[in-house]
């Protein structure tokens, strides 16, 4: 894993810049606050998936650009997969979980996948 050797510099989007500038406690404080909140969402809102479901989801998403539209439509991606169309029970279980998942739950699950397996 690559380590950050010094404080990173980056160019925030105009919206993020406005938000960072509006906090009287400073940029570092606000970025850490955003990260802490995001990490909490990942821990508490991600769907519980079996090892087989995780592997299948990774397979379905392999090589795919993961943007907000894809995250919002993960159920469709799963039911369009070869495994689902072949009647695979893992694919059906995974689809059932994402069918009723909110955007936040889907996003948290995708983010949490970095730590699974």
C-alpha positions as CSV (number, residue, x, y, z in Angstrom):
1,X,0.0,0.0,0.0
2,X,1.3,3.4,-0.9
3,X,1.8,5.8,2.0
4,X,1.4,9.5,1.9
5,X,4.9,10.9,2.6
6,X,3.8,14.5,3.2
7,X,0.6,16.5,3.4
8,X,-1.1,16.2,0.0
9,X,-2.2,19.1,-2.0
10,X,-5.2,19.0,-4.2
11,X,-7.6,21.2,-6.1
12,X,-11.1,21.1,-4.7
13,X,-14.1,21.5,-6.9
14,X,-15.9,24.9,-6.7
15,X,-18.6,23.4,-4.4
16,X,-16.0,21.8,-2.0
17,X,-13.9,24.9,-2.0
18,X,-17.0,27.0,-1.0
19,X,-17.7,24.5,1.8
20,X,-14.1,24.4,3.0
21,X,-13.9,28.2,3.0
22,X,-17.1,28.5,5.0
23,X,-15.8,26.6,8.0
24,X,-14.2,28.9,10.6
25,X,-12.2,25.9,12.1
26,X,-10.1,25.5,8.9
27,X,-9.7,23.2,5.9
28,X,-8.0,20.3,7.8
29,X,-10.7,20.3,10.4
30,X,-13.5,20.3,7.8
31,X,-11.9,17.5,5.6
32,X,-11.4,15.3,8.7
33,X,-15.0,15.9,9.7
34,X,-16.3,15.0,6.3
35,X,-14.2,11.8,6.3
36,X,-15.3,10.8,9.8
37,X,-18.9,11.2,8.8
38,X,-18.4,9.3,5.5
39,X,-16.6,6.5,7.3
40,X,-19.5,6.2,9.8
41,X,-22.0,5.9,6.9
42,X,-19.9,3.2,5.3
43,X,-19.8,1.2,8.6
44,X,-23.4,1.6,9.5
45,X,-25.2,1.7,6.2
46,X,-23.5,-1.0,4.0
47,X,-25.4,-4.1,3.3
48,X,-24.3,-7.4,4.9
49,X,-23.1,-9.6,2.0
50,X,-21.8,-13.2,2.1
51,X,-18.4,-14.0,0.7
52,X,-20.0,-15.4,-2.5
53,X,-22.1,-12.2,-2.9
54,X,-19.0,-10.0,-2.5
55,X,-17.2,-12.0,-5.1
56,X,-20.1,-11.9,-7.5
57,X,-20.5,-8.1,-7.0
58,X,-16.8,-7.6,-7.6
59,X,-17.1,-9.7,-10.8
60,X,-20.1,-7.7,-12.0
61,X,-18.4,-4.4,-11.4
62,X,-15.0,-5.4,-12.7
63,X,-13.8,-2.9,-15.2
64,X,-16.8,-0.7,-14.7
65,X,-16.7,3.0,-14.1
66,X,-18.5,3.4,-10.8
67,X,-20.4,6.7,-10.9
68,X,-23.5,7.9,-9.1
69,X,-25.8,6.6,-11.9
70,X,-24.3,3.1,-11.6
71,X,-24.5,3.1,-7.8
72,X,-28.2,4.1,-8.1
73,X,-28.8,1.3,-10.5
74,X,-26.9,-1.7,-9.0
75,X,-30.0,-3.8,-8.9
76,X,-30.3,-3.5,-12.7
77,X,-26.6,-4.4,-13.2
78,X,-27.1,-7.5,-11.1
79,X,-30.3,-8.7,-12.8
80,X,-28.6,-8.2,-16.2
81,X,-25.7,-10.4,-15.2
82,X,-25.1,-13.8,-16.7
83,X,-25.3,-15.4,-13.3
84,X,-28.7,-13.9,-12.5
85,X,-30.1,-14.8,-15.9
86,X,-28.8,-18.4,-15.4
87,X,-30.8,-18.6,-12.1
88,X,-27.8,-18.6,-9.8
89,X,-29.0,-18.4,-6.1
90,X,-26.1,-16.1,-5.1
91,X,-27.1,-13.6,-7.8
92,X,-30.8,-13.8,-6.8
93,X,-29.9,-13.2,-3.2
94,X,-27.6,-10.3,-4.1
95,X,-30.3,-8.8,-6.3
96,X,-32.9,-9.0,-3.5
97,X,-30.6,-7.1,-1.2
98,X,-30.0,-4.3,-3.7
99,X,-33.6,-4.2,-4.9
100,X,-34.8,-2.4,-1.8
101,X,-31.4,-0.7,-0.9
102,X,-31.2,3.1,-0.8
103,X,-28.6,5.0,-2.7
104,X,-26.7,5.5,0.6
105,X,-26.7,1.8,1.4
106,X,-25.5,1.0,-2.2
107,X,-22.7,3.6,-2.0
108,X,-21.7,2.4,1.5
109,X,-21.6,-1.2,0.3
110,X,-19.4,-0.3,-2.7
111,X,-17.0,1.7,-0.5
112,X,-16.9,-1.1,2.1
113,X,-15.9,-3.6,-0.6
114,X,-12.4,-2.1,-0.6
115,X,-12.0,-3.8,2.9
116,X,-13.7,-7.1,2.1
117,X,-11.6,-10.1,1.0
